[in-house]
Amino acid sequence: MNVFIADILAKNPKIKRWCKVEITDAHKLEAVYLAKYKWNKEEEARIAKEKAEADAAAAAEGEG
């Protein structure tokens, strides 16, 4: 439930209650950490994709 609330808070940080659960500072902190975790995963994927594209371009340049 905490991860679900953190995901909702990342999208709408102004809410005070969700499904009869009062939003506390702990929930807000979890939302920050979840958002940072998701951003780090996206960055790792982006960097890996750029590296693969650069390697492919270098291989194509070497052939022709």
Buried (B, 14 or more C-beta within 10 A) or exposed (E): EEEEBBBBBBEEEEEEEBEEEEBEEEBBEBBEEBBEEEEEEEEEEEEEEEEEEEEEEEEEEEEE
